[in-house]
Amino acid sequence: MSDICIVYDRVRWEEKELSEKAIQLGHTAKLIDGKTLSVSTHDGTVSNGFGDIVLQRCVSHYRGLYITACLEFLDMKVINSYSVAEVCGNKLLTSLYLSKANVPTPKTHFAFGPETAADVAGKLGYPVVLKPIVGSWGRMVIPVRDRDVMDSMIEMREEMPNPLSKIYYIQDYVERPPRDIRTIVAGDKVVTAIYRYSAEGEWRTNIARGGKAEPCPITNELEDICIKASKAVGGGVLGVDLMEDEKQGLVVHEVNNTVEFKGASSVSTKDIAAEIINYAAKMAR
Amino acid sequence: MKVNCKECDKELSAPDDAVKGEIVTCPDCGSDFEIVSVSDKKVELKPAEKVGEDWGE
């Protein structure tokens, strides 16, 4: 039996499910609001009450990331670790880590100035996909179909106050069916896989954008790529997203750190929350 | 569990198994609220944090 702590900043379906499942499986579970935490470099008392292992479930990437840094400073085990959260929370770093580990990914290019970004896109040939390096739920992920749109996007991003908007992440447009694959990996196990179909009038497949889920078979190839991708970023509980590229085959385009699994649970025969809790309990030992 | 919206005062419901930290939305004005406490079938609300640029998976 383990004492499992779930740190949240808003309790979604997933956090309730994890908490209830932990108790059903004979563990103790505690939900702690990350917004109420404070940590001092000279006071380790916050470590009391966090149990054997912490599941970091904050919806705010930076809040989750820095709470994890503080908890690790206090020698607590956190899923996922700071280094994994840092890599997965940044699309540029994720692409670098995946590519370094020879995980198949869409061809991705980085540019560090507006003129260079326009040149890179022009040389690649339109359409290209422009993504923010930090962000989720498909926000600001734009298919850029010609030079005019690229110039407008660059102008807009140069006006944004966030310095990260001036780092350009440009990806080849992948010709694929109107779906992608979301897998949930816990440690060295692919727990489940689903197809996510784009909603009507939407090209992105995110469930948060109204995408619909269907079960997807876990083939040996899919399993191998997902485990490789998970290891490439440091491992843990991760959502590995793939596309079926008509030219390259399966390519990993994203690895999610605080994976949402309500949509996957609605069609999967696997008990995703139970698998995550089992992994957490194993890591707590 | 019924509670009045802090924005428009219309009645909104929280699920019976609601827990602290969960978000409820007023069906009338669309405002989001975070459940601060649940006791004796009563819920207390505060305005929910706005969705941030870094929110998501």
Chai-1 contact restraints between the chains, C-beta under 6 A:
chainA,res_idxA,chainB,res_idxB,connection_type,confidence,min_distance_angstrom,max_distance_angstrom,comment,restraint_id
A,Y8,B,G21,contact,1.0,0.0,6.0,A-B,restraint_1
A,R10,B,I23,contact,1.0,0.0,6.0,A-B,restraint_2
A,V11,B,V19,contact,1.0,0.0,6.0,A-B,restraint_3
A,V11,B,G21,contact,1.0,0.0,6.0,A-B,restraint_4
A,V11,B,E22,contact,1.0,0.0,6.0,A-B,restraint_5
A,D33,B,G21,contact,1.0,0.0,6.0,A-B,restraint_6
A,V59,B,W55,contact,1.0,0.0,6.0,A-B,restraint_7
A,S60,B,G52,contact,1.0,0.0,6.0,A-B,restraint_8
A,S60,B,D54,contact,1.0,0.0,6.0,A-B,restraint_9
A,S60,B,W55,contact,1.0,0.0,6.0,A-B,restraint_10
A,H61,B,D54,contact,1.0,0.0,6.0,A-B,restraint_11
A,Y62,B,D54,contact,1.0,0.0,6.0,A-B,restraint_12
A,S136,B,G56,contact,1.0,0.0,6.0,A-B,restraint_13
A,S136,B,E57,contact,1.0,0.0,6.0,A-B,restraint_14
A,W137,B,G56,contact,1.0,0.0,6.0,A-B,restraint_15
A,G239,B,E57,contact,1.0,0.0,6.0,A-B,restraint_16
A,N256,B,E57,contact,1.0,0.0,6.0,A-B,restraint_17
A,T258,B,E57,contact,1.0,0.0,6.0,A-B,restraint_18
A,V259,B,E57,contact,1.0,0.0,6.0,A-B,restraint_19
A,E260,B,E57,contact,1.0,0.0,6.0,A-B,restraint_20
